[in-house]
Amino acid sequence: MNIDKVNKLNSVEIKKLRKQYFTNQQGFADVCGFGRASVQRWEAGTKKPLKSHLILMDLYRDIPAVREYLLNYRENKYE
């Protein structure tokens, strides 16, 4: 992944990505380490994610191993 060419997800794309893998904003926020309020603002279009957040969302969307790692990390964190 070329960090300089990070996909600039808009609010609709962020919501679509989140809904593809999670039933709610809290689950997406927890797994990715975001605040739920941030996800809510991004989806509403009132705030834009930082570049680091965009990179993580790109990785989560594009690389199954990243999704698996983050899901496993979350499960192990709360055991």
N, C-alpha and C positions, 0 to 999 in steps of 0.2 A: 504494500500500500504506500502510495506516495502521499505523505502528510500534507504537502502543499496543495494537493488536489482532493482534499476531503470533500465528500458530498455535503453540500449545504442543505440539509433537510429543512423543509418548511413545516409549518404546523400540521398540515394535513398528512404529510409523509411520516412525521413523528408519531402521530396518532395511529396511522395505519400499521407502522412497525410495531408499536406497543400492542395493538389489538391482535396482531398476527401471533404473538407469543404469550400474551398475558390477558387475563380477564379484567384487570383493573390497573389503575395508575400506581397504586401502592406496590403491587407485585413487581412491576417494571422498575420502579424506583429502588426497591429493596435489592433486587438482583444486581442492578447496575451501579448501586451506590449513590443514586441521586436522591434528592428530597422529593417527596410526593408533590409538594407545592411547586417545585421547579417544573416537573413533568406537566402539571396542570397549566402553568403559565406558557410553556412551550406549545402545548396543544391548542391553547386559546390564541396563540400568536401575540401575547402581550410582552413576552421576553424571548430572547434567542439564546440557545445553548452556547456555552463556551466551545472553543475548538476541541478541547480535550473530550468534552462530552460527545461532540459530533463524531470524533474518531472512535470512541467506544461504541456508539450506536452503529457505525459502519461495520466495525469488527463483529459486533453481536449479530448483525443482519447477515453478513457475508461468510462468516467462518463458523461452522457447526462446533468445532472444538472450543471456541471461545464461549459459545452459549453453554455448552456442557460444563466447562470449567466454572463459569460464574454461578450456574445453578447448583453445582456440587458444593462450591464454596459457601453459598448461602445456606444450604441444608446442613453442612457440617458446622457452620457458625452458630446455629441455633439448637444444636443437639446437646 
